[in-house]
Amino acid sequence: MTGWTVIGAGGFIGGRLVHALRARGEDVYAPARGEGGLFERDLGRVFYCAGLTGDFAVRPFDTVEAHVTLLAQVLAKARFERLIYLSSTRLYDSLGAAGGREDDILAFDPAAPRNVYDLSKALGENLTLARSDGRGAVARLSNVFDLAQGASGFLPELLQKARLAKAITLDSAPGAVRDYIHADDVIAALLAMGEGDTSGIVNVASGRNVSNADLAQVFAAAGWTLNLAPERPMPPAPHCAVERLLAHGISPRDPRELIAEALAAPGFYLG
């Protein structure tokens, strides 16, 4: 193997991948955005992490550039051994409760503005799987979180509030669910995929749909009160299959247990 390349190393997952690889002494190339050397060297095994998340709606053209255009150039011009394309389990949303398996036939409304994210990720998947001469695989990531202080996202920001107050109010319904997976488990999964000869699509998810009501129970057991918005009808959520992930030797931890551990840590509460 000729080393590793992380495209999108400035992002949350890309940066952690670079750190994990270099910590074990690997040769890692982390090109800056627009760096021409990307097409002048052997990239080895590539993690394609470039992408937009929360701001895709206001940056639709940048979203397509990151998810598809640069990827197409890498597949067409670059020299590499393997490529892992990071996608999202958000692609299952339109399937409702019937979705969540890697072999699902996806469905999108091309006229819906939010679907610029889903459609561009789906095209990136197609290029990776169909135009890489068998050297590509896809990792569909669910809701990744990190409980370290200063981390962003729903769960870490909720814990930051819990450090200062025993009663927290959220404008979110009890029945809203997400599949949360810790960033450390994501990195372990991606490294396992990169080190092997993974083909096709792998859900990188916990396989557990955790509702806001479930979170409220975890907080209540630890002595906090989580006040939620009134219940309202919620669309049925997909349930991510994780058999392929488990076959890679990765068994993601239950996010509820990780939150309970954080709340119980000495010195956590500062209020």
RODO-2510 file (C-alpha; in nm, 4 decimals, decimal comma):
residues 271
     n   res          X          Y          Z
     1     m     0,0000     0,0000     0,0000
     2     t     0,1319     0,3458    -0,0911
     3     g    -0,0179     0,5526     0,1899
     4     w    -0,3414     0,7372     0,2509
     5     t    -0,5142     1,0476     0,1197
     6     v    -0,7904     1,2337     0,3024
     7     i    -0,9872     1,4720     0,0804
     8     g    -1,1801     1,7122     0,3008
     9     a    -0,9297     1,6923     0,5869
    10     g    -1,0462     2,0286     0,7201
    11     g    -1,3839     1,8869     0,8187
    12     f    -1,4972     1,7106     1,1350
    13     i    -1,4543     1,3525     1,0128
    14     g    -1,1667     1,4216     0,7747
    15     g    -0,9619     1,5897     1,0448
    16     r    -1,0153     1,3027     1,2861
    17     l    -0,9146     1,0524     1,0180
    18     v    -0,5899     1,2375     0,9533
    19     h    -0,5135     1,2451     1,3266
    20     a    -0,5932     0,8746     1,3720
    21     l    -0,3794     0,7670     1,0768
    22     r    -0,0818     0,9835     1,1679
    23     a    -0,1042     0,8718     1,5317
    24     r    -0,0187     0,5205     1,4200
    25     g     0,2637     0,6364     1,1945
    26     e     0,0905     0,6274     0,8561
    27     d     0,1903     0,8459     0,5624
    28     v    -0,1080     1,0760     0,5065
    29     y    -0,1602     1,3287     0,2282
    30     a    -0,4216     1,5905     0,3230
    31     p    -0,4515     1,8217     0,0205
    32     a    -0,5861     2,1712     0,0651
    33     r    -0,8929     2,2726    -0,1332
    34     g    -0,7961     2,3331    -0,4954
    35     e    -0,4494     2,1841    -0,4598
    36     g    -0,3224     2,0789    -0,8029
    37     g    -0,0939     1,8050    -0,6707
    38     l    -0,3990     1,5879    -0,6225
    39     f    -0,3600     1,4646    -0,9801
    40     e     0,0183     1,4426    -0,9875
    41     r     0,0900     1,1736    -0,7282
    42     d    -0,0186     0,8276    -0,6229
    43     l    -0,2954     0,8828    -0,3678
    44     g    -0,2932     0,5299    -0,2284
    45     r    -0,6112     0,4637    -0,0348
    46     v    -0,8453     0,7613    -0,0405
    47     f    -1,1115     0,8762     0,2027
    48     y    -1,3364     1,1210     0,0211
    49     c    -1,4768     1,3335     0,3067
    50     a    -1,5449     1,6595     0,1228
    51     g    -1,9015     1,7771     0,1663
    52     l    -2,1530     2,0176     0,3168
    53     t    -2,4051     1,9447     0,5894
    54     g    -2,6140     2,2122     0,7614
    55     d    -2,5532     2,4877     0,5069
    56     f    -2,6265     2,2904     0,1902
    57     a    -2,9599     2,4689     0,1415
    58     v    -2,7974     2,8114     0,1078
    59     r    -2,4940     2,6822    -0,0842
    60     p    -2,6453     2,4414    -0,3390
    61     f    -2,3756     2,4865    -0,6031
    62     d    -2,0944     2,4397    -0,3512
    63     t    -2,2760     2,1257    -0,2372
    64     v    -2,2697     1,9784    -0,5876
    65     e    -1,9060     2,0833    -0,6312
    66     a    -1,8032     1,9052    -0,3114
    67     h    -2,0196     1,5949    -0,3428
    68     v    -1,9871     1,5314    -0,7164
    69     t    -1,7640     1,7580    -0,9280
    70     l    -1,4361     1,7085    -0,7442
    71     l    -1,5096     1,3386    -0,6976
    72     a    -1,5628     1,2978    -1,0726
    73     q    -1,2262     1,4589    -1,1378
    74     v    -1,0527     1,2301    -0,8889
    75     l    -1,2102     0,9202    -1,0411
    76     a    -1,1253     1,0325    -1,3953
    77     k    -0,7747     1,1724    -1,3465
    78     a    -0,6136     1,0617    -1,0201
    79     r    -0,4064     0,7518    -0,9430
    80     f    -0,5360     0,5648    -0,6412
    81     e    -0,5640     0,2136    -0,5008
    82     r    -0,8995     0,2346    -0,3240
    83     l    -1,1560     0,5086    -0,2556
    84     i    -1,4096     0,5282     0,0271
    85     y    -1,6816     0,7872    -0,0411
    86     l    -1,8563     0,9298     0,2647
    87     s    -2,2301     0,9584     0,2114
    88     s    -2,5281     0,9811     0,4465
    89     t    -2,8117     0,7667     0,5797
    90     r    -3,0262     1,0751     0,5118
    91     l    -3,0794     0,9137     0,1711
    92     y    -3,3261     0,6736     0,3369
    93     d    -3,5538     0,9485     0,4699
    94     s    -3,7971     0,9439     0,1794
    95     l    -3,8530     0,5700     0,2307
    96     g    -3,9843     0,6101     0,5854
    97     a    -3,9974     0,3033     0,8069
    98     a    -3,9373     0,0762     0,5063
    99     g    -3,5893     0,2226     0,4515
   100     g    -3,2515     0,1592     0,6064
   101     r    -3,0878    -0,1261     0,4159
   102     e    -2,7927    -0,0729     0,1868
   103     d    -2,9702    -0,2417    -0,1058
   104     d    -3,2833    -0,0233    -0,0829
   105     i    -3,3940     0,1452    -0,4043
   106     l    -3,3897     0,5117    -0,3116
   107     a    -3,6596     0,7651    -0,4011
   108     f    -3,6215     1,1421    -0,4441
   109     d    -3,8346     1,4315    -0,5629
   110     p    -3,6036     1,6230    -0,8015
   111     a    -3,8112     1,9402    -0,7601
   112     a    -3,7615     1,9620    -0,3812
   113     p    -3,4877     2,2156    -0,2976
   114     r    -3,3640     2,0160     0,0047
   115     n    -3,2929     1,7222    -0,2232
   116     v    -2,9856     1,8893    -0,3695
   117     y    -2,8087     1,7206    -0,0779
   118     d    -2,9643     1,3773    -0,1292
   119     l    -2,9383     1,3796    -0,5077
   120     s    -2,5761     1,4949    -0,5080
   121     k    -2,4776     1,2326    -0,2515
   122     a    -2,6609     0,9666    -0,4519
   123     l    -2,4765     1,0692    -0,7686
   124     g    -2,1481     1,0600    -0,5788
   125     e    -2,2312     0,7076    -0,4685
   126     n    -2,3126     0,6054    -0,8242
   127     l    -1,9849     0,7398    -0,9600
   128     t    -1,7883     0,5710    -0,6821
   129     l    -1,9526     0,2333    -0,7313
   130     a    -1,9909     0,2332    -1,1092
   131     r    -1,6940     0,4380    -1,2361
   132     s    -1,4026     0,3350    -1,0172
   133     d    -1,3145     0,0053    -1,1893
   134     g    -1,4183    -0,1851    -0,8778
   135     r    -1,1950     0,0204    -0,6464
   136     g    -1,4664     0,2198    -0,4726
   137     a    -1,6958     0,1708    -0,1729
   138     v    -1,9484     0,3919     0,0069
   139     a    -1,9871     0,4624     0,3782
   140     r    -2,3312     0,5998     0,4642
   141     l    -2,2918     0,7866     0,7935
   142     s    -2,5802     0,8513     1,0315
   143     n    -2,5866     1,1333     1,2929
   144     v    -2,2277     1,1546     1,4135
   145     f    -2,1628     1,3062     1,7560
   146     d    -1,8725     1,3789     1,9880
   147     l    -1,9296     1,4563     2,3552
   148     a    -1,6022     1,6417     2,4051
   149     q    -1,6327     1,9989     2,5290
   150     g    -1,6565     2,2445     2,2428
   151     a    -1,8034     1,9924     1,9979
   152     s    -2,0977     2,1074     1,7863
   153     g    -2,4231     1,9305     1,7101
   154     f    -2,7451     1,8436     1,8903
   155     l    -2,6123     1,6033     2,1567
   156     p    -2,2914     1,7871     2,2538
   157     e    -2,4770     2,1184     2,2735
   158     l    -2,7416     1,9515     2,4910
   159     l    -2,4704     1,8300     2,7280
   160     q    -2,3110     2,1734     2,7369
   161     k    -2,6445     2,3107     2,8588
   162     a    -2,6629     2,0305     3,1166
   163     r    -2,3302     2,1385     3,2635
   164     l    -2,4907     2,4679     3,3678
   165     a    -2,8544     2,3844     3,4421
   166     k    -3,0525     2,0925     3,5828
   167     a    -3,3634     2,1811     3,3814
   168     i    -3,3403     2,2193     3,0034
   169     t    -3,6140     2,3093     2,7561
   170     l    -3,5976     2,1874     2,3972
   171     d    -3,8253     2,2937     2,1144
   172     s    -3,8401     1,9386     1,9831
   173     a    -4,1105     1,6738     2,0038
   174     p    -4,0677     1,3605     2,2194
   175     g    -4,1229     1,1321     1,9204
   176     a    -3,8468     1,2761     1,7033
   177     v    -3,5803     1,0073     1,6534
   178     r    -3,2243     0,9906     1,5238
   179     d    -2,9664     0,7192     1,4794
   180     y    -2,6657     0,8554     1,6690
   181     i    -2,3144     0,7118     1,6383
   182     h    -2,0065     0,8330     1,8236
   183     a    -1,7263     0,9814     1,6131
   184     d    -1,4730     0,7308     1,7510
   185     d    -1,6876     0,4423     1,6242
   186     v    -1,7136     0,6150     1,2850
   187     i    -1,3358     0,6478     1,2569
   188     a    -1,2877     0,2833     1,3536
   189     a    -1,5419     0,1807     1,0896
   190     l    -1,3828     0,3890     0,8151
   191     l    -1,0352     0,2566     0,8930
   192     a    -1,1674    -0,0997     0,8816
   193     m    -1,3244    -0,0301     0,5421
   194     g    -1,0093     0,1367     0,4127
   195     e    -0,7793    -0,1419     0,5265
   196     g    -0,9834    -0,4172     0,3649
   197     d    -1,1352    -0,4713     0,0237
   198     t    -1,4813    -0,3468     0,1099
   199     s    -1,7182    -0,3214    -0,1825
   200     g    -2,0634    -0,1698    -0,2176
   201     i    -2,2319     0,0320     0,0547
   202     v    -2,1937     0,0083     0,4330
   203     n    -2,4187     0,1858     0,6822
   204     v    -2,1978     0,3468     0,9455
   205     a    -2,4688     0,3804     1,2083
   206     s    -2,5526     0,2501     1,5536
   207     g    -2,8637     0,0684     1,4329
   208     r    -3,0598     0,2282     1,7199
   209     n    -3,3277     0,4923     1,6727
   210     v    -3,3113     0,7064     1,9868
   211     s    -3,6052     0,9388     2,0463
   212     n    -3,6086     1,2643     2,2390
   213     a    -3,8280     1,0853     2,4925
   214     d    -3,5513     0,8251     2,5342
   215     l    -3,3014     1,1044     2,5968
   216     a    -3,5354     1,2599     2,8542
   217     q    -3,5365     0,9294     3,0443
   218     v    -3,1549     0,9165     3,0439
   219     f    -3,1380     1,2714     3,1794
   220     a    -3,4090     1,2037     3,4385
   221     a    -3,2228     0,8989     3,5706
   222     a    -2,9165     1,1197     3,6224
   223     g    -3,1085     1,3964     3,8025
   224     w    -3,1873     1,6360     3,5174
   225     t    -3,5203     1,7447     3,3703
   226     l    -3,5522     1,7640     2,9936
   227     n    -3,8650     1,9580     2,8970
   228     l    -3,9791     1,8800     2,5438
   229     a    -4,2302     2,0374     2,3086
   230     p    -4,5813     1,8903     2,2912
   231     e    -4,6125     1,5642     2,1050
   232     r    -4,7079     1,5909     1,7394
   233     p    -4,7346     1,3435     1,4527
   234     m    -4,3918     1,2504     1,3205
   235     p    -4,3098     1,0856     0,9871
   236     p    -4,1985     0,7244     1,0291
   237     a    -3,8211     0,6983     1,0464
   238     p    -3,5951     0,4500     0,8668
   239     h    -3,4077     0,1961     1,0768
   240     c    -3,0482     0,1499     0,9627
   241     a    -2,9315    -0,2060     0,9140
   242     v    -2,5820    -0,2608     1,0550
   243     e    -2,5036    -0,6211     0,9642
   244     r    -2,2381    -0,5165     0,7122
   245     l    -2,0784    -0,2862     0,9707
   246     l    -2,0737    -0,5633     1,2317
   247     a    -1,9059    -0,7890     0,9748
   248     h    -1,6176    -0,5403     0,9717
   249     g    -1,5693    -0,5990     1,3441
   250     i    -1,7285    -0,2696     1,4490
   251     s    -1,9995    -0,2717     1,7160
   252     p    -2,1069     0,0887     1,7850
   253     r    -2,1770     0,1834     2,1434
   254     d    -2,5255     0,2789     2,2615
   255     p    -2,5409     0,6618     2,2634
   256     r    -2,7707     0,6558     2,5677
   257     e    -2,5032     0,4804     2,7702
   258     l    -2,2380     0,7301     2,6590
   259     i    -2,4604     1,0218     2,7594
   260     a    -2,5319     0,8633     3,0984
   261     e    -2,1566     0,8188     3,1546
   262     a    -2,0935     1,1837     3,0668
   263     l    -2,3633     1,3068     3,3048
   264     a    -2,2233     1,0886     3,5859
   265     a    -1,8636     1,2025     3,5414
   266     p    -1,7122     1,3784     3,8470
   267     g    -1,7145     1,7539     3,8045
   268     f    -1,9515     1,7465     3,5060
   269     y    -2,2151     1,9737     3,6601
   270     l    -2,0897     2,3287     3,7040
   271     g    -2,4134     2,5033     3,8055
***
